[in-house]
Amino acid sequence: MATPDVHVPTRLAESLGALEAELWSTCDPVLLDLCRLRLGQLVGREMSARHAPADKVAGLRTWPTDPAFTEANRALLDFCEHYAIDARTVTDAQAARLHEHFDEPTLAALTTGIAVFDALVRVANAQES
């Protein structure tokens, strides 16, 4: 499993690896990678980009105003941050913005990816403590 280096029992690692592979093949890998990287930043874990272009990686900490980010990128990163901090803070307006850019199956896959990567970066940080 490539993201991040989490030490779990072999069967669980295999399952997580399969889920991660499915997410990368189902979702836009650039969008998924931006979320993965931002989640890492939020918990103090810097990771290397896998699919995100260098200009977006460089501007990820300032995504709300960085011109490299599209409105779709911003809607997704806004959701990603709220999800990671407290999913209950996601507003109807934020959900509406997501629906302007993504269909239901895409949102379901991206949300699953955000949930998986959020858990993985937190477990990795806990294991290093």
Beta strands, then each sheet from edge to edge (+ up, - down):
end
